[in-house]
Amino acid sequence: MKWILKSHPKVKLDIKALDKKDKQIVRKSIERIKLNPLRYKRLTSYKDLYSFRAGKIRIIYLLKDSIIWIIIIEKRSKVYSLLSERYDTLGPDVSS
């Protein structure tokens, strides 16, 4: 299956806040996710949400049809506390 990659508007800010090394790790990790997004950890508290661990960084993404929606890229200590706010701002066409 050919996956299309899209992201929450705040993901650009997430990436901008990372240091150079973490940015490289995230870039490689997103490429791995695109190859097989169903391979990684599924979150039980949200429908169709997955987590990819990239060192100290977590990439949370949503699978909707053939689209991978990157929701948040953040350190593990913050990612789950910010997740519900990001998820709620996706809109009904994405999160339903």
C-alpha distances in whole Angstrom, upper triangle without the diagonal:
4,6,10,13,16,19,22,25,27,24,26,29,28,27,30,32,31,33,31,30,28,27,26,24,22,21,20,18,16,15,14,13,10,9,9,10,11,13,16,19,19,22,24,26,23,20,17,18,18,20,19,23,24,27,29,27,24,21,20,17,16,12,13,11,8,10,12,16,18,21,23,24,27,30,30,33,32,28,29,32,30,27,29,30,27,25,27,27,24,25,24,21,19,21,21
4,7,10,13,17,20,23,25,22,23,27,26,24,27,30,29,30,29,28,26,24,23,23,20,19,18,17,14,13,13,12,9,9,10,11,13,15,17,20,20,23,25,27,24,21,17,18,18,20,19,23,23,27,29,26,23,20,19,16,15,12,13,11,7,9,10,14,16,19,22,23,26,29,29,32,31,28,29,31,29,26,28,29,25,24,27,26,22,24,23,20,18,20,21
4,6,10,13,16,19,21,18,20,23,22,21,24,26,25,28,27,26,24,22,21,20,18,16,16,15,12,11,12,10,6,8,9,9,11,14,15,18,17,20,22,24,20,18,15,15,15,17,16,20,20,24,26,22,20,17,16,13,12,9,10,9,5,6,7,10,12,16,18,19,23,25,26,29,28,24,25,28,25,23,24,25,22,20,23,22,19,20,20,18,15,17,19
4,7,10,14,16,18,16,17,21,20,19,22,24,24,26,25,25,23,20,20,20,17,15,16,15,12,12,13,11,8,11,12,11,14,16,17,19,19,21,23,24,21,19,16,16,16,17,17,21,21,24,26,22,20,16,16,12,12,10,10,10,6,5,6,8,11,14,17,18,22,25,25,28,27,23,24,27,24,22,23,23,20,19,21,20,17,18,19,16,13,16,18
4,7,11,13,15,12,14,17,16,15,18,21,20,23,22,22,20,17,17,17,14,12,14,13,9,10,12,10,8,11,12,11,14,16,16,18,18,19,22,23,19,18,15,14,14,15,15,18,18,22,22,19,17,13,13,10,10,10,11,11,9,6,5,6,8,11,13,14,18,21,22,25,23,20,22,24,21,19,21,21,17,16,19,18,15,17,18,16,13,15,18
4,7,9,12,10,11,15,14,14,17,19,19,22,22,23,20,17,18,18,15,14,16,15,11,13,15,12,11,15,15,13,16,18,18,19,19,19,22,22,19,18,15,14,15,16,16,19,19,22,23,19,17,13,12,10,10,10,11,12,11,7,6,5,6,9,12,13,17,20,22,24,22,19,20,22,19,17,18,18,14,14,16,15,11,14,16,14,11,13,16
4,6,8,6,8,11,11,11,14,16,17,20,20,21,18,16,17,17,13,13,16,14,11,14,16,13,13,17,17,14,17,19,18,19,18,18,21,20,17,17,15,13,14,14,15,17,17,21,20,16,15,11,10,9,9,11,12,15,14,10,8,5,4,6,8,10,14,17,19,21,18,15,17,19,15,14,16,15,11,11,14,12,10,13,15,14,11,13,16
4,5,6,8,10,10,12,14,15,17,20,21,22,19,17,19,19,15,16,19,17,14,17,19,16,16,20,20,17,19,21,20,20,19,18,21,19,16,17,16,14,15,15,16,18,19,22,21,17,15,12,11,10,10,13,13,16,16,12,11,7,6,5,7,10,13,17,18,20,17,14,16,16,13,11,13,11,8,9,11,9,7,10,13,13,10,12,15
4,6,7,8,10,11,12,14,16,20,21,22,19,17,20,20,17,17,20,19,16,19,21,19,19,23,23,20,23,25,23,23,22,21,24,22,20,21,19,17,18,18,19,21,21,23,22,18,17,15,14,13,14,17,17,20,19,15,14,11,9,9,10,12,14,18,20,21,18,16,18,18,14,14,15,13,10,12,13,10,9,12,16,15,13,15,18
4,5,5,6,9,10,11,13,17,19,20,17,15,18,19,15,16,20,18,16,19,21,19,20,23,24,21,23,25,22,22,22,21,23,22,19,21,20,17,18,17,18,19,19,21,19,16,15,13,13,13,15,18,19,22,21,18,15,12,10,8,8,9,11,15,17,18,14,13,15,15,11,12,14,11,8,11,13,10,11,14,18,18,15,16,20
4,5,5,6,9,10,11,15,16,17,14,12,15,15,11,13,16,14,12,16,18,16,16,20,21,18,21,22,20,20,20,19,22,21,19,20,19,16,16,15,15,16,16,18,17,13,12,10,10,11,13,16,18,20,20,16,13,10,7,7,6,6,9,13,15,17,14,12,15,15,12,12,14,13,10,12,15,13,12,16,19,19,16,16,20
4,5,5,6,9,10,13,14,16,14,11,14,15,12,12,16,16,14,16,19,18,18,21,23,20,23,24,22,23,23,23,26,25,23,24,22,19,19,18,17,18,17,19,18,15,15,13,14,14,17,19,20,23,22,18,16,13,10,11,9,9,11,15,18,19,16,15,18,18,15,15,18,16,13,16,18,15,15,18,22,21,18,20,23
4,5,5,6,9,12,14,16,14,12,15,16,13,14,18,17,16,19,21,20,21,24,25,23,26,26,24,24,24,23,26,25,23,25,24,21,20,19,19,19,18,19,17,14,15,14,15,16,18,21,23,26,25,21,18,15,13,12,10,9,10,13,16,17,14,14,17,17,13,15,17,15,13,16,18,16,16,19,23,23,20,21,25
4,6,5,7,11,13,14,11,10,13,13,11,13,16,15,14,17,19,18,19,22,23,20,23,24,21,21,21,20,24,22,21,23,21,18,17,16,15,15,14,15,14,11,11,10,12,14,17,20,22,25,24,20,17,14,11,10,7,6,6,10,13,14,11,10,14,14,11,12,16,14,12,15,17,16,16,20,23,23,20,20,24
4,5,5,9,10,11,9,7,10,11,8,10,13,13,12,15,17,16,18,21,22,20,23,23,21,21,22,22,25,25,23,25,23,20,18,16,15,15,13,15,14,11,12,11,13,14,18,20,22,25,23,20,17,15,11,12,9,7,8,11,14,16,14,13,17,18,15,16,19,18,15,18,20,19,18,22,25,25,22,22,26
4,6,8,9,12,10,8,12,13,11,12,16,16,15,18,20,20,21,24,25,23,27,27,24,25,26,25,29,28,26,28,26,23,22,20,19,18,16,17,16,13,15,14,17,18,21,24,26,28,27,23,20,18,15,15,12,10,11,13,17,18,16,16,19,19,17,18,21,19,17,20,22,20,20,24,27,27,24,25,29
4,7,10,12,10,9,13,14,12,14,17,17,17,20,22,21,23,26,27,24,27,27,24,25,26,25,28,27,26,28,27,23,22,20,18,18,16,16,14,12,14,14,16,19,22,25,27,30,29,25,22,20,16,15,12,10,9,11,14,15,13,14,17,17,15,17,20,19,17,20,22,21,21,25,28,28,25,26,29
4,7,8,6,6,10,10,9,12,14,14,15,18,19,19,21,24,25,23,26,25,22,23,24,24,27,27,26,28,26,23,21,18,16,15,13,13,11,9,12,13,16,18,21,24,27,30,28,25,21,20,16,16,13,9,8,9,13,14,13,14,17,18,16,18,21,20,18,21,24,22,23,26,29,29,26,26,30
4,6,5,6,9,10,11,12,15,15,16,19,20,21,23,25,26,25,28,27,24,25,27,27,30,30,29,31,29,26,24,21,18,17,14,13,12,11,14,15,19,21,25,27,30,32,31,27,24,23,19,19,16,13,12,12,15,16,16,17,20,21,20,21,25,24,22,25,28,26,26,30,33,33,30,30,34
4,6,5,6,9,10,11,13,14,16,17,19,20,22,24,25,24,28,27,24,26,28,28,32,32,31,32,30,27,25,22,19,17,14,14,14,13,16,16,20,22,25,28,30,32,30,27,24,23,20,21,18,14,14,15,18,20,19,19,23,24,23,24,27,27,24,27,30,28,28,31,34,34,31,31,35
4,5,5,6,9,10,11,12,15,16,17,19,20,22,24,23,26,24,22,23,26,26,30,30,30,31,29,26,23,20,17,15,11,11,12,11,14,15,19,21,25,27,30,32,30,27,24,23,20,21,18,14,14,14,16,18,19,19,22,24,23,23,27,27,25,27,30,29,29,32,35,34,31,31,35
4,5,5,6,9,10,10,12,14,15,16,18,20,21,20,23,22,19,20,23,23,26,27,26,28,26,22,20,16,14,12,9,8,9,8,11,12,15,18,21,24,27,29,27,24,21,20,16,17,14,10,10,10,13,15,16,15,19,20,19,20,23,23,21,23,26,26,25,29,31,31,28,28,31
4,5,5,6,9,10,11,13,14,15,17,19,21,19,23,22,20,21,23,24,27,27,26,27,25,22,20,17,15,14,10,11,12,10,12,12,15,17,20,22,25,27,25,22,19,18,15,16,14,10,11,12,15,18,17,16,20,21,20,20,24,23,20,22,26,24,24,27,30,29,26,27,30
4,5,5,6,9,10,11,13,14,16,17,19,19,22,21,19,21,24,25,28,29,28,29,26,23,20,18,15,14,10,12,13,12,14,13,17,18,22,23,26,28,25,23,19,19,16,18,16,13,14,15,17,20,20,19,22,24,23,23,26,26,23,25,28,27,26,30,32,31,28,28,32
4,5,5,6,9,10,11,12,14,16,17,17,20,18,16,18,21,22,25,26,25,26,24,21,18,15,12,10,7,8,10,9,11,11,15,16,20,21,24,26,24,22,18,18,15,17,15,11,12,13,15,18,18,17,20,22,21,21,24,25,22,23,27,26,25,29,31,30,27,27,30
4,5,5,6,9,10,10,12,14,16,15,18,17,15,16,19,19,23,24,22,23,21,18,15,13,10,10,7,9,11,8,9,8,12,13,16,18,21,23,21,18,15,15,11,13,11,8,10,11,14,17,16,14,18,20,18,18,21,22,19,20,23,23,21,25,27,26,23,23,27
4,5,5,7,9,10,11,13,15,15,18,18,16,19,21,22,25,26,24,25,22,19,17,15,12,13,10,13,14,12,12,11,14,14,17,18,21,23,20,18,15,15,12,15,14,11,13,15,17,20,20,18,21,23,21,20,24,24,21,22,25,24,22,26,28,27,23,24,28
4,6,5,6,9,10,11,13,14,17,16,15,17,20,22,25,27,25,25,22,20,17,15,12,12,9,12,14,12,13,12,15,15,18,19,22,23,20,18,15,16,14,17,16,13,15,16,18,21,21,19,22,25,23,22,26,26,23,24,27,26,25,28,30,28,25,26,29
4,5,5,6,9,10,11,11,14,13,11,14,16,18,22,23,21,22,19,16,13,11,8,9,7,10,12,10,10,8,11,12,15,16,19,21,18,17,13,14,12,14,13,11,13,14,15,19,19,16,19,22,20,19,22,23,20,21,24,24,22,26,27,26,22,23,26
4,5,5,6,9,10,9,13,13,12,14,16,18,21,22,20,20,17,15,12,11,9,11,10,13,15,12,11,8,11,10,13,13,16,18,15,13,10,11,9,12,12,10,13,15,17,20,19,17,19,22,20,18,21,22,19,19,22,22,19,23,24,23,19,20,23
4,5,5,7,9,10,13,13,13,16,18,20,24,25,23,23,19,17,15,14,12,13,12,15,18,15,14,12,14,13,15,15,18,19,15,14,11,13,12,16,16,14,17,19,20,24,23,20,22,25,24,22,25,26,22,22,26,25,22,25,27,25,21,23,25
4,5,5,7,8,11,10,10,13,16,18,22,24,22,21,18,16,13,12,10,11,11,14,17,15,14,12,13,13,15,15,18,19,16,15,12,14,13,16,16,15,17,19,19,23,23,20,22,25,24,22,25,26,23,22,26,26,23,26,27,26,22,23,25
4,5,6,5,8,8,8,11,13,15,19,20,18,18,14,13,10,10,8,11,11,15,17,14,12,9,10,9,11,11,14,15,13,12,9,11,10,13,14,13,16,18,18,22,21,18,19,23,21,19,21,23,20,19,23,23,20,23,24,22,19,19,22
4,6,6,9,10,11,14,15,18,21,23,20,19,15,14,12,13,11,14,14,18,20,17,15,12,13,11,12,11,13,14,11,10,8,11,11,14,16,15,19,21,21,25,24,21,22,25,23,21,23,24,21,20,24,23,20,23,23,21,18,19,22
4,6,9,9,11,15,16,19,22,24,22,21,17,17,14,15,13,15,16,19,22,19,18,15,16,14,15,13,16,15,12,12,11,14,14,18,19,18,21,23,23,27,26,23,25,28,26,24,26,28,24,23,27,27,24,26,26,24,21,22,24
4,6,6,8,12,13,16,19,21,19,18,14,14,12,13,11,14,15,19,21,19,17,14,14,12,13,11,14,14,12,12,10,14,14,17,18,18,21,22,22,26,26,22,23,26,25,22,25,26,23,22,25,26,23,25,25,23,20,20,22
4,5,6,9,10,13,16,18,16,14,11,10,8,10,9,13,14,18,19,17,14,11,11,9,9,8,11,12,10,10,8,11,11,14,15,15,18,20,19,23,22,19,19,23,22,19,21,23,20,18,22,22,19,22,22,20,17,17,19
4,6,8,8,12,14,16,15,13,10,10,8,10,11,14,16,19,21,19,16,14,12,11,10,9,12,12,12,12,10,13,14,16,17,18,20,22,21,24,24,20,20,23,23,19,21,24,21,19,22,23,20,22,22,21,18,17,18
4,7,9,12,15,18,17,16,12,12,9,10,9,12,14,17,19,18,15,14,13,12,13,12,15,16,15,15,13,15,15,17,18,18,20,21,20,23,23,20,20,24,24,21,23,25,23,21,25,26,23,25,25,24,21,20,22
4,6,10,13,15,14,14,11,10,6,6,6,9,11,14,16,14,12,11,10,10,12,12,15,17,16,16,13,14,14,15,15,15,17,17,16,19,20,17,17,20,20,17,20,22,20,19,22,24,21,24,24,24,20,19,21
4,6,9,12,12,12,10,9,5,5,7,9,12,15,16,14,11,11,10,10,12,12,16,18,18,17,14,15,14,15,15,15,16,16,14,17,18,15,14,18,18,15,17,20,19,17,21,22,21,23,24,23,20,18,20
4,6,9,9,9,7,6,4,6,9,12,15,18,18,16,13,12,10,10,10,10,14,16,17,16,13,14,14,14,15,16,17,18,16,18,18,15,14,17,17,14,16,19,17,15,18,20,19,21,21,21,17,15,17
4,6,6,8,8,6,5,7,10,12,16,18,18,16,12,12,9,10,10,12,15,18,19,17,15,14,14,13,14,15,16,16,14,16,16,13,11,14,15,11,12,16,15,13,16,18,17,19,19,20,17,14,16
4,6,7,9,8,9,11,14,16,20,21,21,19,16,16,13,13,12,14,16,19,21,20,18,17,17,16,17,18,19,19,17,18,18,15,13,15,16,13,13,17,17,14,16,19,19,20,20,21,18,15,16
4,7,9,8,10,12,15,17,21,22,21,20,16,16,13,13,12,15,16,20,21,20,18,17,17,15,16,18,18,19,16,17,17,14,11,13,14,11,10,14,14,12,13,17,16,18,18,19,17,13,14
4,6,6,9,11,15,17,20,23,22,19,16,15,11,11,9,11,13,16,18,17,15,14,14,12,14,17,18,19,17,19,17,14,12,14,14,10,9,13,12,9,11,14,13,15,14,16,13,10,11
4,6,9,12,16,19,22,24,24,21,18,16,12,11,8,9,10,13,15,15,14,13,14,13,16,18,20,22,20,22,20,17,15,17,17,13,12,15,14,11,13,15,13,14,13,14,11,8,9
4,7,10,13,17,20,23,23,20,16,14,11,8,6,6,7,10,12,11,10,10,12,12,14,17,19,21,19,22,21,17,16,18,17,14,14,16,15,11,14,16,13,15,14,14,11,9,10
4,7,10,13,16,19,19,16,12,10,7,6,4,7,9,13,14,12,10,9,10,9,11,13,15,17,16,18,17,13,12,15,14,10,11,14,12,10,13,15,13,15,15,15,12,10,12
4,7,10,13,16,16,14,10,8,6,5,6,8,11,14,14,13,10,10,10,10,11,12,14,15,14,17,16,13,12,16,15,12,14,16,14,12,16,17,15,18,18,18,15,13,15
4,7,10,12,12,10,7,6,5,6,9,11,15,18,17,15,12,12,10,10,10,10,11,12,11,14,14,10,10,14,14,11,14,16,14,13,17,18,17,20,21,21,17,16,19
4,6,9,11,8,6,5,6,8,11,13,17,19,18,16,13,13,11,12,11,10,11,12,11,14,15,12,13,16,16,14,17,19,17,16,20,21,19,23,24,23,20,19,22
4,6,7,6,5,7,9,11,15,17,20,23,22,20,16,16,13,14,12,10,10,10,9,12,13,11,13,16,16,15,18,20,18,19,22,23,22,25,27,27,23,22,25
4,6,5,6,7,11,13,17,19,22,25,23,21,17,17,14,15,13,10,10,9,10,13,14,13,15,18,18,17,21,22,20,20,24,24,23,27,29,28,25,24,27
4,5,8,10,14,16,20,22,26,28,27,25,21,21,17,18,15,12,11,9,9,12,14,13,16,18,19,18,22,23,22,23,26,27,26,30,32,32,28,27,30
4,7,10,13,16,20,23,26,29,28,25,22,21,17,17,14,11,8,6,6,9,11,11,13,15,16,16,20,21,20,21,24,25,25,28,31,31,27,26,30
4,7,10,13,17,19,23,26,25,22,18,17,13,13,10,7,5,4,6,9,10,9,12,14,14,14,17,18,17,18,21,22,21,25,27,27,24,23,26
4,6,10,13,16,19,22,22,19,15,14,11,10,8,6,6,6,6,9,9,7,9,12,12,11,15,16,14,15,19,19,19,22,24,24,21,20,23
4,6,10,13,16,19,18,15,12,10,7,8,6,5,7,9,9,13,12,8,11,14,12,11,14,15,13,13,17,17,16,19,21,21,17,17,20
4,7,10,13,17,16,14,10,9,6,6,5,7,9,11,10,13,12,8,9,12,11,8,11,13,10,10,14,14,13,17,18,18,14,13,17
4,7,10,13,13,10,7,5,4,5,7,9,12,14,14,17,15,12,12,15,13,10,13,14,11,10,13,14,12,15,16,15,12,11,14
4,6,10,10,8,6,5,6,7,10,12,15,18,17,20,18,14,14,17,15,12,13,14,11,9,12,13,10,13,13,12,9,8,11
4,7,7,6,5,6,9,10,13,16,19,21,21,23,22,18,18,21,19,15,16,18,15,12,15,16,13,14,14,12,9,9,11
4,6,5,7,8,11,12,16,18,21,24,24,26,24,21,20,23,21,17,17,19,16,13,15,15,12,13,12,9,7,8,9
4,6,8,10,14,16,19,21,25,27,27,30,28,24,24,26,24,21,21,22,19,17,19,19,15,15,14,11,10,11,11
4,7,10,13,15,19,20,24,27,27,30,28,24,25,27,25,22,23,24,20,18,21,20,16,17,17,14,12,14,14
4,6,9,12,15,17,21,24,24,27,25,21,22,24,22,19,20,20,17,15,18,17,13,15,15,12,9,12,13
4,6,9,12,14,17,20,20,23,22,18,19,21,19,16,18,18,15,14,17,16,13,15,16,14,10,12,14
4,6,9,12,15,18,19,21,19,16,16,19,16,13,15,15,11,10,13,13,9,12,13,12,8,10,13
4,6,8,11,15,15,18,16,13,14,16,14,11,14,14,10,10,14,13,11,14,16,15,11,12,16
4,7,10,13,14,16,13,10,11,13,10,8,10,10,7,7,10,10,8,12,14,14,11,11,14
4,6,10,11,13,10,7,9,11,8,7,10,10,7,9,12,12,11,15,18,18,15,14,18
4,7,9,12,10,7,10,12,10,10,13,14,11,13,16,15,15,19,21,22,18,18,21
4,6,8,6,5,9,10,9,10,13,14,12,14,17,17,17,21,24,24,21,20,24
4,5,6,6,9,11,11,12,15,16,15,17,20,20,21,24,27,27,24,23,26
4,5,5,7,9,10,11,14,16,15,16,19,20,21,24,26,27,24,22,25
4,6,7,8,10,12,14,16,16,17,20,21,22,25,28,29,26,24,27
4,6,6,6,9,12,12,12,14,17,17,19,22,25,26,23,21,25
4,6,5,6,10,11,10,12,14,15,16,20,22,23,20,18,21
4,5,5,8,10,10,11,13,15,16,19,21,22,19,17,20
4,6,7,8,10,11,13,14,16,19,21,23,20,18,21
4,6,6,7,9,10,11,13,16,19,21,18,16,19
4,6,5,6,9,10,11,14,16,18,15,13,16
4,5,5,6,9,10,13,14,17,14,12,14
4,6,5,6,9,11,14,16,14,12,15
4,5,5,7,10,13,14,12,11,14
4,5,6,8,10,12,9,7,11
4,6,7,9,12,10,8,10
4,6,9,11,10,9,12
4,7,8,6,6,10
4,6,6,6,8
4,5,5,5
4,6,6
4,6
4
